[in-house]
Amino acid sequence: MSVVNVASLNVARWGALLFGGVYGYTRQKSLSLYVREQNEESEFRAYADLVEEAKVAFEGAYNREQAAKAAVLNS
């Protein structure tokens, strides 16, 4: 092998290594962002469900209270 071929081969190897490192870094960042967004969305849905349950419970309690007041006034 000549010196030119060895140098070209080394440049290709280092280039491939650099490309792999950059690709791996960007892929990891992309996947981490996706997982973070999914977790935030899941937490938001869980919080929204809790708020909805609280609204239903409050409305039920409020309606019972109003019905009791109306029964007292009507009797």
Biopython code that builds the backbone (N, CA, C, O; Angstrom):
import numpy as np
from Bio.PDB.StructureBuilder import StructureBuilder

atoms = [
    (1, "MET", "N", (0.842, -1.182, 0.000)),
    (1, "MET", "CA", (0.000, 0.000, 0.000)),
    (1, "MET", "C", (0.879, 1.233, 0.000)),
    (1, "MET", "O", (1.941, 1.275, 0.621)),
    (2, "SER", "N", (0.414, 2.205, -0.697)),
    (2, "SER", "CA", (1.188, 3.446, -0.732)),
    (2, "SER", "C", (0.738, 4.360, 0.409)),
    (2, "SER", "O", (-0.282, 4.130, 1.059)),
    (3, "VAL", "N", (1.516, 5.374, 0.619)),
    (3, "VAL", "CA", (1.236, 6.324, 1.698)),
    (3, "VAL", "C", (-0.076, 7.055, 1.436)),
    (3, "VAL", "O", (-0.804, 7.368, 2.377)),
    (4, "VAL", "N", (-0.385, 7.329, 0.179)),
    (4, "VAL", "CA", (-1.615, 8.036, -0.175)),
    (4, "VAL", "C", (-2.821, 7.177, 0.172)),
    (4, "VAL", "O", (-3.796, 7.683, 0.727)),
    (5, "ASN", "N", (-2.774, 5.893, -0.143)),
    (5, "ASN", "CA", (-3.896, 5.007, 0.160)),
    (5, "ASN", "C", (-4.114, 4.879, 1.667)),
    (5, "ASN", "O", (-5.254, 4.867, 2.133)),
    (6, "VAL", "N", (-3.020, 4.784, 2.427)),
    (6, "VAL", "CA", (-3.139, 4.669, 3.877)),
    (6, "VAL", "C", (-3.725, 5.952, 4.452)),
    (6, "VAL", "O", (-4.577, 5.905, 5.339)),
    (7, "ALA", "N", (-3.275, 7.087, 3.956)),
    (7, "ALA", "CA", (-3.792, 8.364, 4.441)),
    (7, "ALA", "C", (-5.268, 8.498, 4.089)),
    (7, "ALA", "O", (-6.064, 8.953, 4.911)),
    (8, "SER", "N", (-5.637, 8.107, 2.877)),
    (8, "SER", "CA", (-7.044, 8.175, 2.473)),
    (8, "SER", "C", (-7.897, 7.250, 3.337)),
    (8, "SER", "O", (-9.008, 7.601, 3.734)),
    (9, "LEU", "N", (-7.368, 6.078, 3.617)),
    (9, "LEU", "CA", (-8.094, 5.131, 4.452)),
    (9, "LEU", "C", (-8.278, 5.682, 5.869)),
    (9, "LEU", "O", (-9.351, 5.543, 6.455)),
    (10, "ASN", "N", (-7.248, 6.298, 6.410)),
    (10, "ASN", "CA", (-7.359, 6.892, 7.746)),
    (10, "ASN", "C", (-8.355, 8.047, 7.760)),
    (10, "ASN", "O", (-9.122, 8.194, 8.712)),
    (11, "VAL", "N", (-8.350, 8.855, 6.727)),
    (11, "VAL", "CA", (-9.313, 9.959, 6.635)),
    (11, "VAL", "C", (-10.727, 9.398, 6.570)),
    (11, "VAL", "O", (-11.632, 9.922, 7.220)),
    (12, "ALA", "N", (-10.923, 8.348, 5.800)),
    (12, "ALA", "CA", (-12.250, 7.736, 5.700)),
    (12, "ALA", "C", (-12.676, 7.150, 7.043)),
    (12, "ALA", "O", (-13.834, 7.289, 7.436)),
    (13, "ARG", "N", (-11.767, 6.507, 7.739)),
    (13, "ARG", "CA", (-12.095, 5.932, 9.052)),
    (13, "ARG", "C", (-12.477, 7.017, 10.056)),
    (13, "ARG", "O", (-13.490, 6.907, 10.748)),
    (14, "TRP", "N", (-11.660, 8.060, 10.129)),
    (14, "TRP", "CA", (-11.951, 9.142, 11.069)),
    (14, "TRP", "C", (-13.236, 9.871, 10.684)),
    (14, "TRP", "O", (-14.006, 10.295, 11.545)),
    (15, "GLY", "N", (-13.450, 10.007, 9.396)),
    (15, "GLY", "CA", (-14.694, 10.645, 8.939)),
    (15, "GLY", "C", (-15.910, 9.825, 9.325)),
    (15, "GLY", "O", (-16.920, 10.370, 9.771)),
    (16, "ALA", "N", (-15.811, 8.510, 9.153)),
    (16, "ALA", "CA", (-16.922, 7.634, 9.535)),
    (16, "ALA", "C", (-17.143, 7.675, 11.044)),
    (16, "ALA", "O", (-18.284, 7.687, 11.505)),
    (17, "LEU", "N", (-16.069, 7.697, 11.806)),
    (17, "LEU", "CA", (-16.187, 7.778, 13.258)),
    (17, "LEU", "C", (-16.844, 9.093, 13.677)),
    (17, "LEU", "O", (-17.720, 9.106, 14.541)),
    (18, "LEU", "N", (-16.424, 10.180, 13.071)),
    (18, "LEU", "CA", (-17.007, 11.483, 13.378)),
    (18, "LEU", "C", (-18.484, 11.518, 12.997)),
    (18, "LEU", "O", (-19.319, 12.005, 13.759)),
    (19, "PHE", "N", (-18.795, 11.004, 11.822)),
    (19, "PHE", "CA", (-20.194, 10.964, 11.379)),
    (19, "PHE", "C", (-21.046, 10.144, 12.345)),
    (19, "PHE", "O", (-22.151, 10.550, 12.704)),
    (20, "GLY", "N", (-20.535, 8.999, 12.759)),
    (20, "GLY", "CA", (-21.267, 8.153, 13.702)),
    (20, "GLY", "C", (-21.489, 8.845, 15.040)),
    (20, "GLY", "O", (-22.558, 8.726, 15.639)),
    (21, "GLY", "N", (-20.491, 9.556, 15.498)),
    (21, "GLY", "CA", (-20.634, 10.291, 16.757)),
    (21, "GLY", "C", (-21.680, 11.386, 16.667)),
    (21, "GLY", "O", (-22.507, 11.539, 17.566)),
    (22, "VAL", "N", (-21.645, 12.149, 15.579)),
    (22, "VAL", "CA", (-22.626, 13.222, 15.387)),
    (22, "VAL", "C", (-24.017, 12.636, 15.223)),
    (22, "VAL", "O", (-24.975, 13.142, 15.808)),
    (23, "TYR", "N", (-24.139, 11.579, 14.435)),
    (23, "TYR", "CA", (-25.441, 10.948, 14.237)),
    (23, "TYR", "C", (-25.986, 10.407, 15.560)),
    (23, "TYR", "O", (-27.159, 10.607, 15.873)),
    (24, "GLY", "N", (-25.152, 9.731, 16.327)),
    (24, "GLY", "CA", (-25.586, 9.183, 17.610)),
    (24, "GLY", "C", (-26.024, 10.270, 18.578)),
    (24, "GLY", "O", (-27.018, 10.113, 19.286)),
    (25, "TYR", "N", (-25.288, 11.366, 18.608)),
    (25, "TYR", "CA", (-25.633, 12.479, 19.492)),
    (25, "TYR", "C", (-26.979, 13.080, 19.106)),
    (25, "TYR", "O", (-27.830, 13.298, 19.969)),
    (26, "THR", "N", (-27.180, 13.351, 17.812)),
    (26, "THR", "CA", (-28.444, 13.954, 17.382)),
    (26, "THR", "C", (-29.605, 12.981, 17.564)),
    (26, "THR", "O", (-30.710, 13.396, 17.915)),
    (27, "ARG", "N", (-29.372, 11.713, 17.333)),
    (27, "ARG", "CA", (-30.431, 10.715, 17.519)),
    (27, "ARG", "C", (-30.824, 10.627, 18.997)),
    (27, "ARG", "O", (-32.010, 10.565, 19.321)),
    (28, "GLN", "N", (-29.839, 10.622, 19.883)),
    (28, "GLN", "CA", (-30.110, 10.572, 21.320)),
    (28, "GLN", "C", (-30.897, 11.795, 21.765)),
    (28, "GLN", "O", (-31.847, 11.668, 22.537)),
    (29, "LYS", "N", (-30.517, 12.983, 21.290)),
    (29, "LYS", "CA", (-31.243, 14.201, 21.648)),
    (29, "LYS", "C", (-32.676, 14.134, 21.151)),
    (29, "LYS", "O", (-33.602, 14.526, 21.861)),
    (30, "SER", "N", (-32.863, 13.638, 19.934)),
    (30, "SER", "CA", (-34.200, 13.534, 19.360)),
    (30, "SER", "C", (-35.067, 12.577, 20.163)),
    (30, "SER", "O", (-36.215, 12.895, 20.475)),
    (31, "LEU", "N", (-34.537, 11.422, 20.497)),
    (31, "LEU", "CA", (-35.296, 10.441, 21.273)),
    (31, "LEU", "C", (-35.587, 10.947, 22.686)),
    (31, "LEU", "O", (-36.677, 10.721, 23.211)),
    (32, "SER", "N", (-34.633, 11.621, 23.294)),
    (32, "SER", "CA", (-34.849, 12.168, 24.631)),
    (32, "SER", "C", (-35.955, 13.213, 24.617)),
    (32, "SER", "O", (-36.788, 13.252, 25.522)),
    (33, "LEU", "N", (-35.964, 14.056, 23.598)),
    (33, "LEU", "CA", (-37.003, 15.069, 23.469)),
    (33, "LEU", "C", (-38.363, 14.422, 23.279)),
    (33, "LEU", "O", (-39.348, 14.865, 23.870)),
    (34, "TYR", "N", (-38.430, 13.377, 22.461)),
    (34, "TYR", "CA", (-39.689, 12.670, 22.223)),
    (34, "TYR", "C", (-40.222, 12.059, 23.517)),
    (34, "TYR", "O", (-41.410, 12.176, 23.818)),
    (35, "VAL", "N", (-39.355, 11.414, 24.272)),
    (35, "VAL", "CA", (-39.774, 10.787, 25.528)),
    (35, "VAL", "C", (-40.227, 11.855, 26.519)),
    (35, "VAL", "O", (-41.224, 11.669, 27.216)),
    (36, "ARG", "N", (-39.506, 12.968, 26.588)),
    (36, "ARG", "CA", (-39.884, 14.046, 27.499)),
    (36, "ARG", "C", (-41.256, 14.602, 27.134)),
    (36, "ARG", "O", (-42.080, 14.846, 28.016)),
    (37, "GLU", "N", (-41.511, 14.806, 25.836)),
    (37, "GLU", "CA", (-42.811, 15.313, 25.397)),
    (37, "GLU", "C", (-43.924, 14.326, 25.722)),
    (37, "GLU", "O", (-45.010, 14.730, 26.138)),
    (38, "GLN", "N", (-43.663, 13.037, 25.535)),
    (38, "GLN", "CA", (-44.670, 12.029, 25.857)),
    (38, "GLN", "C", (-44.975, 12.018, 27.354)),
    (38, "GLN", "O", (-46.134, 11.893, 27.749)),
    (39, "ASN", "N", (-43.950, 12.147, 28.183)),
    (39, "ASN", "CA", (-44.153, 12.175, 29.632)),
    (39, "ASN", "C", (-44.943, 13.410, 30.055)),
    (39, "ASN", "O", (-45.835, 13.322, 30.898)),
    (40, "GLU", "N", (-44.612, 14.567, 29.465)),
    (40, "GLU", "CA", (-45.338, 15.787, 29.797)),
    (40, "GLU", "C", (-46.797, 15.674, 29.382)),
    (40, "GLU", "O", (-47.690, 16.099, 30.115)),
    (41, "GLU", "N", (-47.040, 15.101, 28.205)),
    (41, "GLU", "CA", (-48.413, 14.931, 27.738)),
    (41, "GLU", "C", (-49.179, 13.979, 28.651)),
    (41, "GLU", "O", (-50.345, 14.219, 28.963)),
    (42, "SER", "N", (-48.536, 12.914, 29.074)),
    (42, "SER", "CA", (-49.168, 11.953, 29.971)),
    (42, "SER", "C", (-49.492, 12.604, 31.318)),
    (42, "SER", "O", (-50.578, 12.400, 31.860)),
    (43, "GLU", "N", (-48.562, 13.377, 31.852)),
    (43, "GLU", "CA", (-48.802, 14.073, 33.112)),
    (43, "GLU", "C", (-49.944, 15.076, 32.969)),
    (43, "GLU", "O", (-50.774, 15.205, 33.869)),
    (44, "PHE", "N", (-49.989, 15.782, 31.850)),
    (44, "PHE", "CA", (-51.053, 16.756, 31.625)),
    (44, "PHE", "C", (-52.408, 16.063, 31.551)),
    (44, "PHE", "O", (-53.384, 16.541, 32.128)),
    (45, "ARG", "N", (-52.470, 14.924, 30.834)),
    (45, "ARG", "CA", (-53.735, 14.190, 30.745)),
    (45, "ARG", "C", (-54.181, 13.704, 32.118)),
    (45, "ARG", "O", (-55.366, 13.772, 32.445)),
    (46, "ALA", "N", (-53.246, 13.219, 32.921)),
    (46, "ALA", "CA", (-53.586, 12.753, 34.270)),
    (46, "ALA", "C", (-54.105, 13.915, 35.114)),
    (46, "ALA", "O", (-55.080, 13.759, 35.849)),
    (47, "TYR", "N", (-53.463, 15.074, 35.014)),
    (47, "TYR", "CA", (-53.902, 16.255, 35.753)),
    (47, "TYR", "C", (-55.279, 16.702, 35.274)),
    (47, "TYR", "O", (-56.134, 17.043, 36.092)),
    (48, "ALA", "N", (-55.503, 16.706, 33.968)),
    (48, "ALA", "CA", (-56.804, 17.104, 33.422)),
    (48, "ALA", "C", (-57.898, 16.143, 33.878)),
    (48, "ALA", "O", (-59.014, 16.575, 34.166)),
    (49, "ASP", "N", (-57.599, 14.866, 33.946)),
    (49, "ASP", "CA", (-58.576, 13.892, 34.440)),
    (49, "ASP", "C", (-58.917, 14.152, 35.906)),
    (49, "ASP", "O", (-60.078, 14.056, 36.302)),
    (50, "LEU", "N", (-57.907, 14.482, 36.709)),
    (50, "LEU", "CA", (-58.163, 14.791, 38.117)),
    (50, "LEU", "C", (-59.023, 16.045, 38.260)),
    (50, "LEU", "O", (-59.916, 16.094, 39.106)),
    (51, "VAL", "N", (-58.757, 17.043, 37.445)),
    (51, "VAL", "CA", (-59.552, 18.268, 37.486)),
    (51, "VAL", "C", (-60.991, 17.965, 37.099)),
    (51, "VAL", "O", (-61.924, 18.465, 37.727)),
    (52, "GLU", "N", (-61.173, 17.158, 36.079)),
    (52, "GLU", "CA", (-62.527, 16.801, 35.647)),
    (52, "GLU", "C", (-63.260, 16.024, 36.742)),
    (52, "GLU", "O", (-64.443, 16.266, 36.983)),
    (53, "GLU", "N", (-62.578, 15.102, 37.398)),
    (53, "GLU", "CA", (-63.195, 14.368, 38.504)),
    (53, "GLU", "C", (-63.583, 15.311, 39.635)),
    (53, "GLU", "O", (-64.646, 15.153, 40.236)),
    (54, "ALA", "N", (-62.741, 16.283, 39.926)),
    (54, "ALA", "CA", (-63.044, 17.246, 40.983)),
    (54, "ALA", "C", (-64.256, 18.095, 40.608)),
    (54, "ALA", "O", (-65.095, 18.386, 41.461)),
    (55, "LYS", "N", (-64.354, 18.491, 39.345)),
    (55, "LYS", "CA", (-65.511, 19.268, 38.895)),
    (55, "LYS", "C", (-66.793, 18.468, 39.070)),
    (55, "LYS", "O", (-67.795, 18.996, 39.553)),
    (56, "VAL", "N", (-66.766, 17.206, 38.683)),
    (56, "VAL", "CA", (-67.949, 16.353, 38.802)),
    (56, "VAL", "C", (-68.324, 16.181, 40.272)),
    (56, "VAL", "O", (-69.501, 16.250, 40.625)),
    (57, "ALA", "N", (-67.337, 15.959, 41.121)),
    (57, "ALA", "CA", (-67.609, 15.789, 42.552)),
    (57, "ALA", "C", (-68.179, 17.069, 43.147)),
    (57, "ALA", "O", (-69.109, 17.018, 43.951)),
    (58, "PHE", "N", (-67.631, 18.213, 42.761)),
    (58, "PHE", "CA", (-68.131, 19.484, 43.278)),
    (58, "PHE", "C", (-69.559, 19.728, 42.818)),
    (58, "PHE", "O", (-70.404, 20.140, 43.613)),
    (59, "GLU", "N", (-69.837, 19.477, 41.547)),
    (59, "GLU", "CA", (-71.191, 19.672, 41.039)),
    (59, "GLU", "C", (-72.180, 18.760, 41.753)),
    (59, "GLU", "O", (-73.294, 19.178, 42.069)),
    (60, "GLY", "N", (-71.784, 17.528, 42.005)),
    (60, "GLY", "CA", (-72.657, 16.601, 42.723)),
    (60, "GLY", "C", (-72.942, 17.085, 44.132)),
    (60, "GLY", "O", (-74.086, 17.048, 44.584)),
    (61, "ALA", "N", (-71.912, 17.538, 44.828)),
    (61, "ALA", "CA", (-72.089, 18.032, 46.194)),
    (61, "ALA", "C", (-72.912, 19.313, 46.190)),
    (61, "ALA", "O", (-73.777, 19.496, 47.046)),
    (62, "TYR", "N", (-72.653, 20.194, 45.241)),
    (62, "TYR", "CA", (-73.388, 21.458, 45.151)),
    (62, "TYR", "C", (-74.855, 21.198, 44.847)),
    (62, "TYR", "O", (-75.729, 21.833, 45.438)),
    (63, "ASN", "N", (-75.137, 20.279, 43.940)),
    (63, "ASN", "CA", (-76.527, 19.973, 43.596)),
    (63, "ASN", "C", (-77.265, 19.347, 44.778)),
    (63, "ASN", "O", (-78.441, 19.644, 44.987)),
    (64, "ARG", "N", (-76.604, 18.490, 45.552)),
    (64, "ARG", "CA", (-77.236, 17.913, 46.743)),
    (64, "ARG", "C", (-77.536, 19.001, 47.767)),
    (64, "ARG", "O", (-78.587, 18.991, 48.408)),
    (65, "GLU", "N", (-76.613, 19.931, 47.915)),
    (65, "GLU", "CA", (-76.805, 21.030, 48.862)),
    (65, "GLU", "C", (-77.980, 21.906, 48.439)),
    (65, "GLU", "O", (-78.800, 22.302, 49.268)),
    (66, "GLN", "N", (-78.054, 22.204, 47.149)),
    (66, "GLN", "CA", (-79.161, 23.025, 46.647)),
    (66, "GLN", "C", (-80.491, 22.292, 46.794)),
    (66, "GLN", "O", (-81.506, 22.910, 47.117)),
    (67, "ALA", "N", (-80.496, 20.988, 46.559)),
    (67, "ALA", "CA", (-81.726, 20.204, 46.710)),
    (67, "ALA", "C", (-82.171, 20.189, 48.170)),
    (67, "ALA", "O", (-83.366, 20.260, 48.455)),
    (68, "ALA", "N", (-81.224, 20.096, 49.087)),
    (68, "ALA", "CA", (-81.567, 20.108, 50.515)),
    (68, "ALA", "C", (-82.135, 21.459, 50.920)),
    (68, "ALA", "O", (-83.096, 21.516, 51.687)),
    (69, "LYS", "N", (-81.560, 22.546, 50.420)),
    (69, "LYS", "CA", (-82.068, 23.882, 50.730)),
    (69, "LYS", "C", (-83.466, 24.066, 50.159)),
    (69, "LYS", "O", (-84.335, 24.640, 50.814)),
    (70, "ALA", "N", (-83.686, 23.583, 48.945)),
    (70, "ALA", "CA", (-85.003, 23.706, 48.315)),
    (70, "ALA", "C", (-86.039, 22.896, 49.080)),
    (70, "ALA", "O", (-87.183, 23.331, 49.214)),
    (71, "ALA", "N", (-85.662, 21.736, 49.579)),
    (71, "ALA", "CA", (-86.595, 20.902, 50.338)),
    (71, "ALA", "C", (-86.989, 21.590, 51.637)),
    (71, "ALA", "O", (-88.145, 21.513, 52.055)),
    (72, "VAL", "N", (-86.042, 22.259, 52.276)),
    (72, "VAL", "CA", (-86.331, 22.975, 53.519)),
    (72, "VAL", "C", (-87.261, 24.150, 53.239)),
    (72, "VAL", "O", (-88.191, 24.404, 54.003)),
    (73, "LEU", "N", (-87.012, 24.867, 52.146)),
    (73, "LEU", "CA", (-87.842, 26.026, 51.809)),
    (73, "LEU", "C", (-89.240, 25.613, 51.367)),
    (73, "LEU", "O", (-90.201, 26.337, 51.628)),
    (74, "ASN", "N", (-89.374, 24.490, 50.717)),
    (74, "ASN", "CA", (-90.671, 24.036, 50.212)),
    (74, "ASN", "C", (-91.526, 23.396, 51.293)),
    (74, "ASN", "O", (-92.737, 23.273, 51.111)),
    (75, "SER", "N", (-90.953, 22.993, 52.388)),
    (75, "SER", "CA", (-91.749, 22.310, 53.410)),
    (75, "SER", "C", (-92.382, 23.256, 54.389)),
    (75, "SER", "O", (-93.081, 22.822, 55.305)),
]
sb = StructureBuilder()
sb.init_structure("model")
sb.init_model(0)
sb.init_chain("A")
sb.init_seg("    ")
for serial, (resi, resn, name, xyz) in enumerate(atoms, 1):
    if name == "N":
        sb.init_residue(resn, " ", resi, " ")
    sb.init_atom(name, np.array(xyz, "f"), 0.0, 1.0, " ", f" {name:<3s}", serial, name[0])
structure = sb.get_structure()
